[in-house]
Structure formats: structure tokens, C-alpha cells
Amino acid sequence: MALLKDVEVLFSNVLAEDDFSSKYQLVVKLTEVQAADVEEAGLTVKTKEYNGATQFQATFKTKFK
């Protein structure tokens, strides 16, 4: 089981539904090792370029408060 510890939250919308997805969501920045663990657990990791560096991100969404 993947354990996300010491991750940086890039975006959170947990008090109200997001305008685009109509869900509550949280986007976190992962290290390369954390990204591998998350993918191994079956979750999707997106790779983004930010300030010339590769950034690994995972998004968690729910329709429940």
C-alpha cells in the first residue's frame, strides 16, 4: 500500500466543489520515488514541466464532502 507522507499540496478545493470537475479535490507534488510507489498502487501520476524541471503530480477527487 502506498503511503503519502511529506508531500507538498499544490492545489486544494476541499471546502467547495471545483468549478470544472464538480468534485472536491486535492493535487499533491510527489518525488520520483513517491510517484513510483503511487503508480505501483494503481493510481495515476501526471508528469508536468515546471520552471524547467519535471514535476510529478497526483490528483485525488471525490464527490463527498
Kinemage of the C-alpha trace (Angstrom):
@kinemage 1
@onewidth
@group {chain A} dominant
@subgroup {mainchain}
@vectorlist {calphas} color= white
{ca met a 1} P 0.000 0.000 0.000
{ca ala a 2} L 1.311 3.437 -0.917
{ca leu a 3} L 1.764 5.898 1.908
{ca leu a 4} L 1.953 9.569 1.007
{ca lys a 5} L 3.977 11.354 3.638
{ca asp a 6} L 5.652 14.744 3.462
{ca val a 7} L 4.060 15.759 0.172
{ca glu a 8} L 3.538 19.339 -0.935
{ca val a 9} L -0.073 20.302 -1.631
{ca leu a 10} L -0.185 22.247 -4.891
{ca phe a 11} L -3.939 22.810 -5.037
{ca ser a 12} L -6.813 22.025 -2.753
{ca asn a 13} L -10.507 22.602 -3.069
{ca val a 14} L -11.938 20.647 -0.154
{ca leu a 15} L -14.444 23.158 1.191
{ca ala a 16} L -16.370 23.598 -2.065
{ca glu a 17} L -16.751 21.679 -5.309
{ca asp a 18} L -14.273 22.514 -8.052
{ca asp a 19} L -15.876 24.512 -10.881
{ca phe a 20} L -14.503 22.228 -13.612
{ca ser a 21} L -14.842 18.744 -12.131
{ca ser a 22} L -17.791 19.385 -9.756
{ca lys a 23} L -15.852 17.417 -7.142
{ca tyr a 24} L -13.748 18.118 -4.096
{ca gln a 25} L -10.100 17.669 -4.956
{ca leu a 26} L -6.509 17.771 -3.830
{ca val a 27} L -3.396 17.901 -6.044
{ca val a 28} L -0.063 16.931 -4.495
{ca lys a 29} L 3.537 17.161 -5.685
{ca leu a 30} L 5.487 13.899 -5.439
{ca thr a 31} L 9.116 12.920 -5.519
{ca glu a 32} L 10.167 10.420 -8.167
{ca val a 33} L 10.224 7.625 -5.553
{ca gln a 34} L 6.762 8.565 -4.250
{ca ala a 35} L 5.454 8.695 -7.824
{ca ala a 36} L 6.704 5.149 -8.454
{ca asp a 37} L 5.023 3.934 -5.246
{ca val a 38} L 1.753 5.629 -6.178
{ca glu a 39} L 1.787 4.126 -9.683
{ca glu a 40} L 2.589 0.696 -8.239
{ca ala a 41} L -0.501 1.066 -6.038
{ca gly a 42} L -2.578 1.583 -9.208
{ca leu a 43} L -3.063 5.357 -9.078
{ca thr a 44} L -2.346 7.787 -11.903
{ca val a 45} L 0.617 10.147 -11.755
{ca lys a 46} L 0.919 13.067 -14.161
{ca thr a 47} L 4.266 14.480 -15.221
{ca lys a 48} L 4.447 18.256 -15.752
{ca glu a 49} L 7.269 20.597 -16.697
{ca tyr a 50} L 7.546 23.493 -14.244
{ca asn a 51} L 10.376 26.034 -14.267
{ca gly a 52} L 12.494 23.719 -16.397
{ca ala a 53} L 12.142 20.751 -14.049
{ca thr a 54} L 9.990 17.636 -14.177
{ca gln a 55} L 7.260 17.584 -11.559
{ca phe a 56} L 5.207 14.543 -10.565
{ca gln a 57} L 1.603 15.188 -9.517
{ca ala a 58} L -1.278 13.096 -8.241
{ca thr a 59} L -4.858 14.307 -8.055
{ca phe a 60} L -7.402 12.934 -5.626
{ca lys a 61} L -11.088 13.672 -6.248
{ca thr a 62} L -14.342 12.805 -4.527
{ca lys a 63} L -17.951 13.848 -4.761
{ca phe a 64} L -18.332 13.519 -0.980
{ca lys a 65} L -17.636 16.334 1.460
